[in-house]
Amino acid sequence: MRRFQGGISYWGVVVAISFLAFVLKAVVVIGPMYMDYMTLDKMISGMFKEADVDGKTIESFRSGISSRMDMNNIRDRKIDDIMTIRREGNAFVIVLDYEDRKQIAGNLDVVTHFRKVYSSENPDGIKDDEAADSGK
């Protein structure tokens, strides 16, 4: 009885390499989008954990975030385009809400939407779906 050793064909190798290349390309495109969001999240949370955060003016708060964005190499975004800074009573409220769109290949784009609300009561932020669940 003859035994044949089965293996992957030429087209199997081409498909596997193509799939791995597409996954690698997606990770390279999506990774920096999430890294920027996580950096912004930590910056804003850190600003709310500083002493006397509610005693600052909106302009000093805005300039603090702007300088931290420059230090963290987030220079392609403007504060007015990605967040809203306002006061509710004596407390600051920041709504981080922006969308990022990057091209993967041809007319195939990846769109990520980030939205989180920060305040003195919630310095780590709260997502909209969490706010809806808690009745706020």
Helices and strands as residue ranges (DSSP letters): H 10-48, G 53-55, H 58-71, H 79-82, E 83-88, E 91-105, E 108-119, H 128-134
